[in-house]
Amino acid sequence: MKIKDFLQENKISIGDNAIFLLEKLGFKEEKLIKFLEKEIGESAKMSKSKANVVDPEEAVEKYGADTVRLYILFAAPPEQDFEWTDEGIQGAYRFLQRYWNFVNTYLEKIKDLSYTREELRNVSGKAKEVRREIHQTIIDYRRDFEERYQFNTAIARIMKLLNTLQKFKPETELEYKVLKEGIEVMTLLLSPITPHIAEEVWEILGNKGFIVNQPIPEPDEEAVKLEEVEIPVQVNGKVRAKIKIPADADEETVKSIALSDEKIKKWTQDKEIKKFIYIKGRLVNIVVK
C-alpha cells in the first residue's frame, strides 16, 4: 500500500506531528512540508497537539489586520470550518494590493471629480454596462451580507467588480466619473470587512468625514435595467441562433424578430410552424413540421 493511501484510509494527514518529526530529523524548511502535504497527504486541521496552530498576531504582523479579516470571511461560509492555508491568506493580501494599486493608478484623474446619479444615467456603451455591474454588485452584496450572512459570496462580488473596473478604459470625463463611482462603491462595500484600507482610500479620494459613518450604498434601479437581452432560439429543440430583443418585448415582437432572423429562416422556410413558445427573457422554441 502506498503511504498516501495508508494515510487516507486511517484518516491521518501528513501534517499530523510533521513539524515535530521534521525538526528532529534536522529539516526546518516550510516548502518541504508543503510539498509532502501536496504529494502524499492532506493538510492537517489546526491542533495544538500537532504543532500547526496559526498565531493570529503573527499573521496580522506579517499581512495586516485587513488581510486576515478578509481571508477569514472569504475562506468559507460562517457555519463551516475551514483549513488555514498560506496560499489563501496570500491571495487575500494580493487582492488588497491590487485594489490599492488600482485606486492609485487613477487617483490624480478622479479625486477632484464630483457626480450625481442623474448625470451618470446619461452614459452609454461600455460605461453603461460598467454602471450596471456596479449597482448589481450592490444588490447582490446587500442580499448576501445583510440577509443571507454569506460573507464569502459578498466578497466574491466585490472581487468581480474590481476585475470589471480594471478592464474598463475610460476616455471622457463622464466615463471617469463612472470609474470613480465604481471605486467609491467598492470601498464602501469593503469598509465593514477591511476597515483600515477602506478608510485610507476614502480619504485620498477626497471625501470628508470617516467612512465608518457612511451607510452602505443603495442601488440605482435605473442602472440595472436591461434595455436589450440576448436569448437563444431553438427549432425543434435544437439551438439554431441567438437574437437580441428589447427587455420588455411582448411575444408578438419576439416572434417577428425570431422569424426574420436569417439563421432561423433556414430552418423554418417552407415549413409549417406548429408552435411558437416564448419564455420571457430566456428562450424561444419553434416547433415546425
C-alpha positions as CSV (number, residue, x, y, z in Angstrom):
1,M,0.0,0.0,0.0
2,K,1.2,3.5,-0.9
3,I,1.9,5.9,2.0
4,K,-0.7,8.3,0.7
5,D,-3.4,5.5,0.6
6,F,-2.5,4.4,4.1
7,L,-2.8,7.9,5.5
8,Q,-6.2,8.5,3.8
9,E,-7.5,5.1,4.9
10,N,-6.6,5.8,8.6
11,K,-7.7,9.4,8.3
12,I,-4.2,10.7,9.1
13,S,-2.7,13.7,7.3
14,I,1.0,14.3,6.7
15,G,0.5,17.4,8.9
16,D,0.0,15.3,12.0
17,N,3.1,16.0,14.1
18,A,5.0,16.6,10.8
19,I,6.8,19.7,12.3
20,F,8.0,17.7,15.3
21,L,9.2,14.9,13.2
22,L,11.0,17.0,10.6
23,E,12.6,19.2,13.2
24,K,14.0,16.1,14.9
25,L,15.4,15.0,11.5
26,G,17.0,18.4,11.1
27,F,14.5,19.8,8.5
28,K,13.0,23.2,9.1
29,E,12.1,24.2,5.5
30,E,8.4,25.0,5.2
31,K,8.4,24.3,1.5
32,L,9.3,20.7,2.2
33,I,6.3,20.3,4.5
34,K,4.0,21.8,1.8
35,F,5.5,19.5,-0.8
36,L,4.8,16.5,1.4
37,E,1.2,17.6,2.1
38,K,0.6,18.1,-1.6
39,E,2.2,14.9,-2.9
40,I,1.4,12.5,0.0
41,G,-1.4,13.6,2.2
42,E,-3.9,16.3,3.0
43,S,-3.3,19.3,5.3
44,A,-4.0,18.7,8.9
45,K,-6.7,20.5,10.9
46,M,-5.3,23.1,13.4
47,S,-4.5,21.5,16.7
48,K,-2.0,22.4,19.5
49,S,-1.0,18.7,19.8
50,K,0.0,18.7,16.1
51,A,2.0,22.0,16.4
52,N,0.2,23.5,13.4
53,V,-1.8,26.3,15.1
54,V,-1.6,29.7,13.4
55,D,-0.9,32.6,15.7
56,P,-3.3,35.4,14.7
57,E,-0.8,38.0,16.0
58,E,1.9,36.7,13.7
59,A,-0.5,36.7,10.7
60,V,-1.6,40.3,11.5
61,E,2.0,41.4,11.9
62,K,3.0,39.8,8.6
63,Y,0.0,40.6,6.4
64,G,-2.0,43.2,8.3
65,A,-5.4,43.0,10.1
66,D,-7.4,43.8,7.0
67,T,-5.9,40.8,5.1
68,V,-6.6,38.4,8.0
69,R,-10.2,39.7,8.3
70,L,-10.7,39.4,4.5
71,Y,-9.3,35.9,4.4
72,I,-11.3,34.6,7.3
73,L,-14.6,35.9,5.9
74,F,-13.8,34.8,2.4
75,A,-12.5,31.3,3.1
76,A,-15.9,29.7,3.9
77,P,-19.5,30.5,5.0
78,P,-19.8,31.3,8.7
79,E,-21.3,27.9,9.6
80,Q,-18.5,25.9,8.1
81,D,-15.0,25.1,9.3
82,F,-12.0,25.8,7.0
83,E,-8.4,25.0,6.8
84,W,-5.9,27.9,7.2
85,T,-3.5,27.9,4.2
86,D,-0.7,30.2,3.3
87,E,-1.9,30.3,-0.3
88,G,-5.3,31.5,0.9
89,I,-4.1,34.4,3.0
90,Q,-1.6,35.4,0.4
91,G,-4.4,35.5,-2.1
92,A,-6.3,37.9,0.1
93,Y,-3.2,40.0,0.5
94,R,-2.7,40.2,-3.2
95,F,-6.3,41.3,-3.8
96,L,-5.9,44.2,-1.4
97,Q,-2.6,45.2,-3.0
98,R,-4.3,45.0,-6.4
99,Y,-7.2,47.2,-5.1
100,W,-4.8,49.7,-3.6
101,N,-2.6,49.9,-6.7
102,F,-5.7,50.3,-9.0
103,V,-7.0,53.2,-7.0
104,N,-3.7,55.0,-7.1
105,T,-3.3,54.4,-10.8
106,Y,-6.4,56.6,-11.4
107,L,-6.2,58.8,-8.3
108,E,-5.0,62.0,-10.0
109,K,-7.7,61.8,-12.7
110,I,-10.7,61.1,-10.4
111,K,-10.0,62.6,-6.9
112,D,-11.4,66.1,-7.8
113,L,-14.4,64.8,-9.8
114,S,-17.9,65.0,-8.4
115,Y,-21.0,63.4,-9.9
116,T,-24.7,62.8,-9.5
117,R,-26.8,59.7,-10.3
118,E,-28.9,61.7,-12.7
119,E,-25.8,62.7,-14.6
120,L,-24.4,59.2,-14.7
121,R,-27.6,57.8,-16.1
122,N,-26.7,59.6,-19.4
123,V,-23.7,57.3,-20.1
124,S,-23.8,54.8,-22.9
125,G,-21.9,51.9,-24.3
126,K,-19.3,50.2,-22.1
127,A,-19.7,52.8,-19.4
128,K,-23.4,51.9,-19.1
129,E,-22.5,48.2,-18.8
130,V,-20.0,49.1,-16.1
131,R,-22.6,51.1,-14.1
132,R,-25.0,48.1,-14.4
133,E,-22.3,45.9,-12.9
134,I,-21.6,48.4,-10.1
135,H,-25.2,48.6,-9.0
136,Q,-25.9,44.9,-9.5
137,T,-23.0,44.3,-7.1
138,I,-24.6,46.5,-4.5
139,I,-27.8,44.4,-4.8
140,D,-26.0,41.1,-4.6
141,Y,-23.8,42.3,-1.7
142,R,-26.7,43.6,0.4
143,R,-28.6,40.3,-0.1
144,D,-25.6,38.2,0.8
145,F,-24.2,40.4,3.6
146,E,-27.4,41.6,5.3
147,E,-30.0,38.8,4.6
148,R,-28.1,35.5,4.0
149,Y,-24.9,36.3,6.0
150,Q,-22.9,34.7,3.2
151,F,-19.9,37.0,3.6
152,N,-17.7,34.9,1.2
153,T,-20.0,35.4,-1.7
154,A,-20.4,39.1,-0.9
155,I,-16.6,39.4,-1.1
156,A,-16.6,37.4,-4.3
157,R,-18.9,40.0,-5.9
158,I,-16.5,42.8,-4.8
159,M,-13.6,40.9,-6.4
160,K,-15.6,40.5,-9.6
161,L,-16.4,44.2,-9.6
162,L,-12.7,45.1,-9.3
163,N,-12.0,42.9,-12.4
164,T,-14.7,44.7,-14.3
165,L,-13.3,48.2,-13.3
166,Q,-9.8,47.1,-14.3
167,K,-10.9,46.2,-17.8
168,F,-12.8,49.5,-18.2
169,K,-10.7,52.1,-20.0
170,P,-12.4,55.5,-19.5
171,E,-11.7,58.3,-22.0
172,T,-14.2,61.1,-21.3
173,E,-14.7,63.0,-18.1
174,L,-18.2,61.4,-17.7
175,E,-16.6,57.9,-18.0
176,Y,-14.0,58.8,-15.4
177,K,-16.9,59.7,-13.1
178,V,-18.4,56.3,-13.7
179,L,-15.0,54.8,-12.7
180,K,-14.9,57.0,-9.5
181,E,-18.5,55.8,-8.6
182,G,-17.3,52.2,-9.0
183,I,-14.3,52.7,-6.8
184,E,-16.3,54.5,-4.1
185,V,-18.9,51.8,-4.1
186,M,-16.3,49.1,-3.9
187,T,-14.6,51.0,-1.0
188,L,-17.9,51.4,0.9
189,L,-18.7,47.7,0.5
190,L,-15.2,46.7,1.7
191,S,-15.4,49.0,4.7
192,P,-17.1,46.5,7.1
193,I,-14.6,43.8,6.0
194,T,-11.3,45.7,5.6
195,P,-11.9,49.0,7.5
196,H,-8.3,50.3,7.6
197,I,-7.5,50.3,3.9
198,A,-11.1,51.4,3.1
199,E,-10.8,54.4,5.4
200,E,-7.4,55.3,3.8
201,V,-8.9,55.1,0.2
202,W,-12.0,57.0,1.2
203,E,-9.8,59.9,2.4
204,I,-7.4,60.0,-0.5
205,L,-10.4,60.1,-2.9
206,G,-11.2,63.5,-1.4
207,N,-14.2,62.5,0.8
208,K,-15.0,64.3,4.0
209,G,-15.7,62.5,7.2
210,F,-14.9,58.9,8.2
211,I,-16.2,56.1,6.0
212,V,-17.3,54.2,9.1
213,N,-20.1,56.8,9.4
214,Q,-21.3,56.3,5.8
215,P,-24.2,54.0,5.0
216,I,-24.0,51.0,2.7
217,P,-24.9,52.5,-0.8
218,E,-28.4,52.0,-2.2
219,P,-28.5,50.6,-5.8
220,D,-29.7,52.7,-8.7
221,E,-32.6,50.7,-10.0
222,E,-32.4,52.6,-13.3
223,A,-28.8,51.5,-13.8
224,V,-29.6,47.8,-13.5
225,K,-32.5,47.8,-16.0
226,L,-31.7,45.9,-19.2
227,E,-32.7,47.7,-22.4
228,E,-31.9,44.6,-24.6
229,V,-31.3,41.0,-23.9
230,E,-29.9,38.1,-26.0
231,I,-31.8,34.8,-25.9
232,P,-31.4,31.5,-27.8
233,V,-33.8,30.4,-30.4
234,Q,-34.5,26.7,-30.7
235,V,-36.1,25.0,-33.7
236,N,-37.5,21.5,-32.8
237,G,-35.5,21.5,-29.6
238,K,-32.1,22.5,-31.1
239,V,-30.5,25.9,-30.7
240,R,-30.2,27.4,-34.2
241,A,-29.5,31.1,-33.4
242,K,-29.3,33.8,-30.7
243,I,-31.3,37.0,-31.1
244,K,-31.4,40.3,-29.3
245,I,-34.7,41.6,-28.2
246,P,-36.0,44.6,-26.2
247,A,-36.1,43.6,-22.5
248,D,-39.8,44.4,-22.3
249,A,-40.8,42.9,-25.6
250,D,-44.1,41.1,-25.9
251,E,-44.5,37.7,-27.6
252,E,-45.5,39.1,-31.0
253,T,-42.5,41.4,-31.1
254,V,-40.2,38.5,-30.2
255,K,-41.9,36.2,-32.8
256,S,-41.3,38.9,-35.5
257,I,-37.7,39.2,-34.6
258,A,-37.0,35.5,-34.4
259,L,-38.7,34.6,-37.7
260,S,-36.9,37.3,-39.6
261,D,-33.5,36.1,-38.4
262,E,-31.6,34.7,-41.4
263,K,-30.3,31.6,-39.5
264,I,-33.9,30.8,-38.3
265,K,-35.3,31.3,-41.8
266,K,-33.0,28.5,-43.0
267,W,-34.8,26.0,-40.6
268,T,-38.4,27.4,-40.9
269,Q,-38.7,28.3,-44.6
270,D,-41.4,26.4,-46.4
271,K,-42.3,24.6,-43.2
272,E,-45.4,24.7,-41.1
273,I,-44.9,26.4,-37.7
274,K,-46.9,24.2,-35.3
275,K,-45.9,26.0,-32.1
276,F,-44.1,29.2,-31.1
277,I,-43.1,29.1,-27.4
278,Y,-41.6,32.2,-25.7
279,I,-40.3,32.0,-22.2
280,K,-39.9,35.7,-21.3
281,G,-36.4,36.9,-21.4
282,R,-34.9,33.4,-21.6
283,L,-35.8,31.3,-24.6
284,V,-37.7,30.8,-27.8
285,N,-38.7,27.4,-29.1
286,I,-40.2,26.9,-32.5
287,V,-41.8,23.6,-33.5
288,V,-42.0,23.1,-37.2
289,K,-43.3,20.2,-39.4
